[in-house]
Amino acid sequence: SLAFQLDLYSSLIAQNGPHPRDAAYEAYSKHLSPFHGWALRKVFPASLSQMPDRQAFIAKFGGVSLEELNDEYDREIVKKLKSLVAAWDPLLSTWEKDFARLDLEDMRKV
């Protein structure tokens, strides 16, 4: 979900934030787990355990190798992540309110 991604990307902005794996577990518990049945609740967290560290994530987002990543690239990539988070946050908030108001939220488990 976009809310899961928003929380994960937000965690990458701070250099000393949580490991992406931990941020992904937290975002999963908050946004996806309530909608997953038993099988997905077992498989999905297992896949999250393979998340790379922040530097590898940032390098991948920036389209550079880990060896090429330096402070300048990190700042530029984080600036783009901040822009993405700033754009998504109000959109998701509005969509959540509209979905609730229009009774469109599908709460079934998959």
C-alpha positions as CSV (number, residue, x, y, z in Angstrom):
1,S,0.0,0.0,0.0
2,L,1.1,3.6,-0.4
3,A,0.7,4.1,3.3
4,F,3.2,1.3,3.9
5,Q,5.6,2.8,1.4
6,L,5.2,6.3,2.9
7,D,6.2,5.1,6.4
8,L,9.1,3.2,5.0
9,Y,10.4,6.0,2.9
10,S,9.9,8.5,5.7
11,S,12.2,6.3,7.9
12,L,15.0,6.5,5.3
13,I,15.2,10.3,5.5
14,A,17.2,10.4,8.7
15,Q,20.6,8.9,8.5
16,N,20.4,7.6,12.1
17,G,16.8,6.3,11.7
18,P,15.8,2.7,12.3
19,H,17.1,0.0,10.0
20,P,14.8,-0.2,7.0
21,R,13.9,-3.8,8.0
22,D,12.6,-2.5,11.4
23,A,10.8,0.4,9.7
24,A,9.2,-2.0,7.2
25,Y,8.1,-4.4,10.0
26,E,6.5,-1.4,11.8
27,A,4.8,-0.2,8.6
28,Y,3.6,-3.7,7.8
29,S,2.1,-4.1,11.3
30,K,0.3,-0.8,11.0
31,H,-0.9,-0.8,7.4
32,L,-0.9,-4.3,5.9
33,S,-1.1,-7.0,8.6
34,P,-4.7,-6.2,9.6
35,F,-5.8,-7.1,6.0
36,H,-3.7,-10.3,5.7
37,G,-4.8,-13.8,6.5
38,W,-2.6,-16.3,8.3
39,A,-0.4,-17.3,5.3
40,L,0.4,-13.7,4.2
41,R,1.1,-12.8,7.9
42,K,3.8,-15.5,7.9
43,V,5.3,-15.0,4.4
44,F,5.4,-11.2,4.2
45,P,7.4,-10.5,7.3
46,A,9.9,-13.2,6.3
47,S,10.5,-11.3,3.0
48,L,11.0,-8.1,5.0
49,S,13.8,-9.7,6.9
50,Q,15.9,-9.5,3.8
51,M,15.7,-5.7,3.6
52,P,19.1,-4.0,2.9
53,D,20.6,-1.3,5.2
54,R,19.8,2.3,4.7
55,Q,22.9,3.0,2.5
56,A,22.0,0.2,0.1
57,F,18.4,1.5,-0.1
58,I,19.5,5.1,-0.7
59,A,22.0,4.0,-3.4
60,K,19.3,1.9,-5.2
61,F,16.8,4.8,-5.1
62,G,19.4,7.1,-6.5
63,G,20.5,4.7,-9.2
64,V,24.1,4.6,-8.0
65,S,26.2,1.8,-6.8
66,L,26.9,1.5,-3.1
67,E,30.6,2.3,-3.9
68,E,29.5,5.5,-5.6
69,L,27.3,6.7,-2.8
70,N,28.8,9.6,-0.9
71,D,27.4,12.4,1.3
72,E,26.5,14.6,-1.7
73,Y,24.5,11.8,-3.4
74,D,22.9,10.9,-0.1
75,R,21.7,14.5,0.4
76,E,20.3,14.7,-3.1
77,I,18.5,11.4,-2.9
78,V,17.1,12.3,0.6
79,K,15.9,15.6,-0.8
80,K,13.9,13.7,-3.4
81,L,12.5,11.3,-0.8
82,K,11.4,14.3,1.3
83,S,9.6,15.7,-1.7
84,L,7.9,12.4,-2.4
85,V,6.8,12.0,1.3
86,A,5.6,15.6,1.4
87,A,3.5,15.0,-1.7
88,W,2.1,11.7,-0.6
89,D,1.2,12.5,3.0
90,P,-1.6,14.9,2.3
91,L,-2.9,12.8,-0.6
92,L,-3.1,9.7,1.5
93,S,-4.8,11.6,4.3
94,T,-7.4,13.0,1.9
95,W,-8.0,9.6,0.2
96,E,-8.4,7.8,3.6
97,K,-11.1,10.4,4.6
98,D,-12.9,10.1,1.2
99,F,-12.8,6.3,1.3
100,A,-14.3,6.3,4.8
101,R,-16.9,9.0,3.9
102,L,-18.0,7.0,0.8
103,D,-17.8,3.7,2.5
104,L,-15.3,2.4,0.0
105,E,-12.8,0.8,2.4
106,D,-12.5,-2.9,1.8
107,M,-11.6,-4.5,5.2
108,R,-11.6,-8.1,4.0
109,K,-8.5,-10.2,4.6
110,V,-6.6,-11.7,1.7
